[in-house]
Amino acid sequence: MFSIITFIITISIVVVFHEYGHYLAARLYGVHVERFSLGFGKVIYQRTDRKGTEWSISLLPFGGYVKPLAEPRPNHPHYRVGESVAEKTSFQKIIIYAAGPAFSFLLGIIIYTGVFMVGENQPQAIVATPTAGSVAAQAGLREGDRIVRVNDTEIDSWSDAMEQLVAAMALGKPLTMEVSSAEGMAREVTMDVPTVSGNLEQVDWLKESGISLREMAPVVARVIEGGVAAQAGLKAGDKVLSLNGITISSLNGFIRQIQLLAHQSVHLLINRDGAEVSLTMMPAEVSLPDGRKVGRIQAEFQVDYPMQYVSYGFIDAFAKATTKTWDTAWFSLKMIGKMLIGEVSLSNISGPLTIADYSGKVAQYGLSNFIQFVALISISIGVLNLLPVPGLDGGQMVLNFIEMVIGRPLPEAIFQNLMKLGYGLLLLLMIFAFHNDLMRIFN
């Protein structure tokens, strides 16, 4: 239920902002807009402004739409000569169609600007020991190195570094990194990053490079009532220092040890509010879907990364937000291109079920993460709508550009056939996306 609510909020914000771009451009060129609707289906609230536009809220809250006057309608009570889309020049139509994607990108910039100005605690870009034989190890990257700059981009957090690395791997670009060692010595590291293709969900791109974020001791996020950990006295906020005398420096290492110790006595040394406390417990045995039996102590953990608070002034935040929006859009476009030529699996196409699932999961990590997810979806919608497919904004822009070049409208038969082709491709895309969603659910 929570995922459905967050999905409705996400889609409503993204689609309404996109459609509002079309609305403003239409009004700019004097096109009469008949209706602007939040949602679809039966109208549950409606008011008409002095220009004759119906502003409505409909029963099904999955997005919305804007309805400009398409053709001249002399009998329409609010029609004036020249106020239909058909009566506008090809250039004006292009601007009207382009305004939707432009506002999708603008929403991304607005959200990211706000996030960067407010700021948040983020893990520092300090790397763990690179995987042996990886490109990171070959380049000379060492544990404790802090990434300061990647190519021409200044790095303020681990998320910055990860974005630049993933983008470089997707685009096949080499990386030049400025790093600062644990001793404070600056140096330059050059990496020939691997080009990763295939299913993006099944490939850990960072693992391919050998770079990972240095972890610290795991911290208890939540203790399940009545579970092994709760009975032993473990509490939220406890930091695990050692297990059976072995120092714990990463969450993954801690989990692996617990999994191996089902029905065996485990001695934990923890830090609780600055004081060391010893606890003893016996992990319960549970069966995994693949049949393996592992130990569990019925508690949730998070990683205690080295953190820093990162925030920016308006100008820097706006510049960073614009760059992030551009990089995200360009990355999405490159991925679409790689899918078309077979370098990336089509199974990466996601439909509404996956988006709903992700929106719910992301929202659980806080408002900042959720609104950044909204920005990501908005940018993706902008890119999708710019594709030159009839039925999408990009396709309409191309058709109007052709009309502008040849100086006359396309023959009606050709136009209708192109629209049928476009709608057929969009229907196929929707079916494919739903298929992928269902496969993810049942797998």
N, C-alpha and C positions, 0 to 999 in steps of 0.2 A: 504493500500500500504506500509506504514511504517513497519507493522508487517511482511509483505512478505520479505522486504529487510533485516530486522534484522534476520529473520528465515534463509534466504539464507546464510548470513554471519556466523551465528551460526553453521549451519550444515556443511558448507564448511570447516570452521576451524576445527571442531571436527572430521569429517570423514577423511579429508586429513591428519591430524596429526596421526590418528589411522592407516591409510593405509601406511603412511611413516614408521611406526614401522615395518610393514610386509616387506616393501621394504628393509630397512636396514638389517633386519635379513636374508632375502633371499640373498642379496648381500654378507653378512658375510660368508654364507656357499656356495658361488659360484653358486647360482641359477641365471640363466639369466632371467631378468625381461623384458618382451616384451613392456609393456606400463604402464605409470603412468598418470592417467587422472584426471583433475579437472573438475568435472561435467560428465554428461552422454549425449548420443545421438550424433548428428552430430558434427564432429571435426571442430572447427573454427580456431584453431591455433595449430601448431605441429612442434616440432624439435626433431631430433634424436641425442643422444650423441654418443661418440666414442665407447661405449660399446653396442650400438645397441638398447638402451631403448628409446622408443618414449615418450616424455613429451608433453602432449596435454591439451588443454582447449576445453571443449565441450559445446554444445549449452544450455543444461539444467543444471544450476549451483546448483544442489541439492546434494552436497557431492562429491564423487569421488571414484576411485578404482585403485588397482594395479593388474597387470596381469602377474604373473610369468609363466615361461614355465612349463607346468604341466607334459608333457610326453617327452621322447626323440624324437627329430625330426632331423634326420641326414641331411635332405634337407634344414633346416633352415639356412639362411646365417650367423647367429651369434651363432649357437649352437656348443658347444663343449661337448665331452663325459663327463657325470657327472654333467651337468649344468641344469638338470630338477629336479622338486620337487620329481618325482617318484624315482629318483636315490639317494635320500638322505636317511639317516637312520631315524628310527622312532623318535629318540631323537631330531635330527636336525629339523624334521618337527614340533615337539611339540614346539620348541623354535620359529620357524617361525610363527606359529599360535599364540603363547603367546605374541609375540612382539607387536601386534596390541593393545590388552587391556592394556599392560604395558605402551605403549605410551599414551593411553587415560588417565591413571592415572598420568603419568608424566606431561601431559599438565595441569591437575588440580593442581599439585604441583607447576609448574612454574607460573601459573596465581596467585595462592594464595600467593606464595612467593613475587611476585611483588606487590600485593595489600597490604600485611602486611608491606613491606618495605616502600612503598610510604606513607601509613597511611591514615586515614580519620577521620573526626569528627563522633563519635558514641555516642548514648545515654548511659549514665552511668547506671549500673545495680542497680538502686534504685527502690524498689518495692512500690506499692500503698497498701492501706489497703486490706489485704486478704479477700476474700469472706467468709462471716460468715458460719461456719460449714465445711469449706474446709480443706483439709489435711494441707495446709499452715497455716491456722489459728490455727488448733490443734497443730501444731508443734511449735507455738509461734512466727511465723514471724510477724513483725510489719511494719506499714507504715514508710518509710524513711530508712529502713534497706538497706544497700548496700551489694550486694553479692560479696564476695571477692574470694571464692573458692567453686567449686562444686566437691565433691569426691576428686580426685587427680588433678583436672584441675584448674589452676589459671584463674580467670575471669577478663577481662579487659573492657568488655562492655556488654550491654544488649543482643546483638546478641550471644555472647559467652554463657551467662547464658541460653538463650532460647534454643540453640543447645543442651546443656547438659541436660536440663530438658526434651525436646522432645525425645531425644535418650533414656533417662532413662525410660520414660513412654512407649516407643515402645518396649524396651527390658525387661521391668519388673524389672529394677534395682532400689534399694532404693537410696535415695539421702542423703548425709551428706554435709551440707553447712556451710561454715564459713562466717558470716555476721558481718558488723560493723553498729551499730545503728547510728541514727542521732546525738547522743551525742558523737560518736566516741568510744563506748564500743564494744569490740569484743566478740563474743560468737559463739557457734556451734549449728546448728539446724539440726535435723534428720527428714526426711519425708519418709513415705511409699507412694510413688507416685501411683496414680491409673493406671492400665493397660488399655489403650484405644484401642478399636478395632472398626470395622465398616468402614464407609466411612470417609476417612481422610479429605475430603473437607467439610463435614457437621459437624464435631466435632471440637470445639475449644479446643485443647489439653491443652493450658495454663489455660483456664477457668476451666477445670476439676481439676486442681491443686489448683486453687484459687489465683495464682500468676499473677500479671499484672504490667506493667511498670508504675511508677508514672508519671502522666501527669502534665504539667504546663499550663499556659494560652494559648489558641489557638491563632495562628498568621495567618493573611490573606496572602494566597499564591497568589491568583488571584481574581480580581473583574471583573465580566462579564459586558461588556460595555452596558449601557442602562438599567441595572438591578436595583433592589431596592437598593442594597448596593452602587452601583456607584452613583445613584442619591442622596443618603444621604451623600456622600463624603467619604466613606470608601476607603482606599488605601492599596495596597500590602505592607506588612511589619508592618501594624498596629497590635498591641497586645491587645486582648480583656481582660479588667480587670473586668468589671461587666456588668450585664444585669438587668435593672430595679432595680438597687441598690443591687442585689445579686452578690456576688463575684463569678467569674468563674474560676475554677481551672482545668477543663478538657474539651477537645473538645467534647466528647460524651455528657456531661452534657449541654454544650452550644447548641449543635444541637437539643437535646430533647426539650429544652426551646423554641427555635425558631419554631420547628414543632408545638408546642401547641399554638402559638401566631399569627396565620394567621389573617390578617385584623385587628390586634391590634397594638397600638402604642408601640414601643420598644425603650428604651433609653439605649444606649451603652456608657460606659466609656472606652476609649482606650488609650493606650500609643503609641505615635507617636514621634519617635526620642527623647525620654526622657521626652516629655511633655504630660500631660493628656488632652484629647480632648473629648468633649461630642457630640454624634450624635443621631439623632432620625430618625427612619424609620418604615415602616409598611410592615411586611413580606407578600409576595404574597401567594395565596393558589394554591397548585398543587395537582393533583390526582396521587396516587401511583398505580402500577399494581394490587394490591389487593383491590383497591377501596377506601382506606383511603385517606382523605384529610389532608394535612399538610402544614405548613408554610415554605417558602423558601425566602432567601434574595439574592440569585443568586451571591454567592461568594464561592471560594474554600479556605479551611483552612488547615493548617498543625499544628502539635503539637510542642510546644516549650519545648522539653525535656532538662533536664540537660545534657550537652554534654561535651565530652573531646576528645582531639586529641590523637589517638592511632597509634603508629608506632613502628617498630622493626628493629634491625640490621639484616644482612643477615643470620647469623647462627640461631638466634631465629626465624626469619621469615620462614626460610626453615623448621625448626623443627615443627613450628606451622602449616605450610602448609601441611607437611607430615601427621601430626596427623589429621588435618581436612579432608584430602583426604581419609585417612583410615577410619575415623569415618563415613564419607558420604557413602563410598562404603559398609561398614559393615551394616549401617542402611538400605541402599537400598536392600541388600541381605536378611536381616531379614524381610523386608516388603514383598519381593517376597515369602519368606517362609510362612509368615502369610496369604498371599493371597491363596497359594496352599492348606492350611489346613482350610481355611474359616474364619479365625479370622479377616481378613481385606477384605473389599468388592473389587471385581474385577472392580468395577466402577472407581477405582482410577487409572487404566491403562490409560495413555494419549497417544494420537497419534500426528501426525504432526500439525494438526489444533490447538490443545491446546498449543503445544510447540511454534508455530508461534505467537499465541495470547500473551502468557507469555513473549516471547522475545521482542515483541513490547512494552508491558507495562513496563517491567524492564528497557529497554533502555531509556525510558523517565525519569528515575530517575538518569541518568548519566552513564558515561563510566565505573566507578568502579563497579556499580551494574550489568551492562551488561556483562562485562568480567567474573564476578563471576558466572553469569548464564551460560555462556559458559563453565566454569570449571565444574559446576554441571552437565550439559548435557554430557560433556566428560566423567566424572566419571561414570555416569549412563550407557553410551554406553559401557564402559569398563566392568562393572558388567554384563550387558545383554549378551555381547559376551562371557563371561566366563561360562555361563550356559551350562551344558552338553547336549546340544541339537544338533544332527547332522545338519550341515549347518551353525552353529555358530562356532566361534573359539574354544570355550570350548568343543563342541561335537567332533570336529576334533582332539583336543588334547587327549580326552578320547579314541577315536578309535585308534590313533597311540600308545597310552600307552598300549592298549590291544595287539596290534601287537608286541610291544616291549617285552611284558611279554610272549606271546605264541611263539614268534620267527618266525612268518610267517605272511603274509598279511591275512586279513579276506577274506573268500570266496566272490567272486564278487557279487553273488546273495544276500547274507546277507548285504553286504556293500550298495548295491543299495536300498534295502528295508529300511534300516536304514536312508538313505539319504531322501527317499521319505517321511518317517515318520517325519523326522525333518523339511523338507520344508512344510509339511502339518500343523504341529504345528505352524510354523512361519506365514503361511498364515492365520491361525485361529487367531493368536495373532494380526495380522495387521487388520483383519476385526473387531475384538473386540475393538481395539483401535480407529478405525474410527467410530464405532458405539457410543462409549463413547463421542468422540469429537462432533458428531452430536447431541447427547442427551444434551450435555452442551450448544450447540448453541441454540437449539430450546426450552430449558427450561429457 
